[in-house]
Amino acid sequence: MNIPVLCADARFMVLDKPAGLPAHAGRAGGPSVEDYFPKWRRGKSGPWLAHRLDQDTAGCLVIALRKAALLQAQAAFAGGFAEKTYWAVVRNIPADHAGLIEIPIAKKTTGRNWRMVADAAAPPAITEWRKLAANAGVALLEFTPRTGRTHQIRAHAAAIGHPVIGDAIYGGGNAPLHLLARRIMLPLTPVLAAEAPIPAHMVANIARSGFAL
């Protein structure tokens, strides 16, 4: 599998990760982004994943090529300075044009399966959203997470009645997940910024929403 590179310099690469490809190598084996690390290595160690991106989510994934760059990126993510924007095609059309979701979520395990559920005792989870287009029972929403909880956008979208199309965990879907890490920006010197193109599996439903491609 060829992973497109959206931008690169001496510090970082930003990949356009395909949906379905894990970032980390799993216990069961199979391909992952980490399989490519020997090809991208610039020194005796690295590279490193600078942050997380769900296996089923497509789009911007930051890879640090140097240890100093990794530490800078991790500090930006931990401090809430990284700007991440996601696009998702969801079921049902929101009545409002924008909103703020503030629902703390925690991991709940049942047998071998797990999911994130609302939990008042959990750390805060905050997501801003706005409607980009809507038609024929689907909407294209832009999500800006203000916190970085696991499955935050997927769980929050489902919690407000608009599950992401294809989400088998939170929406009963069985198609590829219609969630894209559209843009990322790290306020470093120089700034690191990239935008991912719309993946092929999302094109038809984005067009269905009325968004001009």
N, C-alpha and C positions, 0 to 999 in steps of 0.2 A: 504494500500500500504506500502510495506517495502522499506525504502530508505537506500541503502547501505552506510556504513561509510568507507571512504577511509583511514582516519587516525584520531587519536584523542589523546589529552593530557589534562592536567588540564586547559589549556587556550582555546583550539579550538577543533572543529570537522570540517572535510572537508567531505562533502556529495557528493555522485554521484547522483545528482538530475536527475530524469527521465524527458525526454522531455514531455511537456504538463502539467506538474505540476507547478502551480505558486509558487513563493517564498513567496509573500505576500498574505494575505487573501484579497479576492476581495469583492466589494459591493454586488455582486450577490450571494455570498456564494460559496460553493463547497470546495473541499479539497485544502490545501496548505501546504508548508513546515512549516509554523508557527503553524499548528495544532499539531505538534510534540513537540513544545517547553516545555509544562508542563512535558513531559516524560524526557527531557534532562536537566531540571533545576537543578542547583547545589546549589543555595542559595535562597534568598528571591525574587530575580529578575532575568531577563534574561531567556534564552539566547537571542542573538540578531543576525540578519543578518549583516555580516560585509561588504557586498557589494551587487550589483544587478546582477541578471542573468535572461534573458528573459524567459518567461513561456515555449516557444517552444524550447529553447536551453537545451541540456543535459550536464551533467558533473559537474566539480568541483565548489562547493559552500561552502564558508567559513562561519561557525557559531561560534561566540564568546561566550564562556561560562562564562566569567568574564568581568566586566565593564572595568577594566584596559586593558585587552586584546583587547576589542572592540576599545578603543581609540588608541591603538598601530596600529591595523590593519587599521583603518580609516586614520590615519596619513600616513601609507605606501601607501595606494591607492591614497590619495589626493596629496601626494608628487611625485607620479609617480615611486615609488620604487618597487611596486608589479610587478612581471613578470607573464603575462597571455598569454597562447598559446592556440589557437583554431584550430581545424581541420574542414574543410568544404568540402563537395562534391558539385562541381559547374557544371553548364552546360557550354559547349563549352571549348575548350582547349586553354589556354593562349600561345601566341607565345614565350613569354619570360619565363625564369626559375625563376625569382624573380622580385620584384618591390616594389615601395613605392607609396602609395595612399595618396595624400594631398588634400582633398576636404572638406571644411567646410560644415557642415550640420545643418539644423534647422528643428524644428517640424512644419509641415503644417497640419491643421485640415480642413477637408471637411465634413460637416454634423456631423455624429457621428464617422467618421473614421479619422485616422491620420497616417502620415508617415513622415520619415525624408527625406528632399530634399536638394540638393545643394543650398547653400546660402553664397555668398561672405561676407556678413556681420556677419555671425555666427562665434563662436569661432573655433579655429583650430581643425581639426580632421585628425589624421595621423595613417595609418595602413601599416605595412610591411607585405609582403607575399612572399611565395616561393612555388614552385610546387613540390609535393612529388611523384606524379604519374599521368599519363594521358593516356586514351585509350578510344576508342569507343564513343567519343563525350562528355566524362565527365572527370573531373580532381579532384584530391584530393589536396587541397591547405592548407598550414599552415599559419595562420594569427597571427601576433603579434601586437596588438593595442598599440600605444604610447600615445593615449589619450583615454578617457572613455566616449564617447558620446553614447546616447541611440541608439540602432540598428546600431551602427557604422559599424560593419563588414558586416552585411546584406546590408546596403545601399551602402557601398563602393564596395562590390563585384558586385552588380547590376550596379553600375555606370561605371565600367570598362568592362561591357559586359559579366560578369560571375556570374549570380545570383545563390544563393544557392538552390539546389534541395529542393522542398517542400515549398519554401518561398511564401506564398500566398500574401504577401504585396508587395514585390519587384521583384518577379519572376513569378507570375501567377501560382504558384504551389498549389497542393491540397493534397500532401502526407506529412508525418511527416517531419519536418525541419531537414535537414542533416547538422546540426551545433553542434559541440561538444566543450565544454570548457575542452580541453584535459589536460592541466597542469596549476598549479598555484604555485607560490613561493613568500613568504613574507620574506624579509631579517630581521627577528627579531632574538632574542636570547632566545632559540634556533630557528633556521630557521624552518619555516613551509613550507612544500612542499608536493604535491600530484599529482598523475596522474590518470585520469579516463579511464576506459576501453572503447572500441568502443561499442556503443549501438547496439542492434540487428537490429534496423530499418536502420542502416547505412552500415551494413556488406556487403550486396549484391552489392551496388554501389561502395563501396571502393574496393571490389574485381574486379568489372568491370573496374575500373580505372587502374588496373594492379598492385596495391599495394599488397605486399606479407603479408598476414595476419598470 
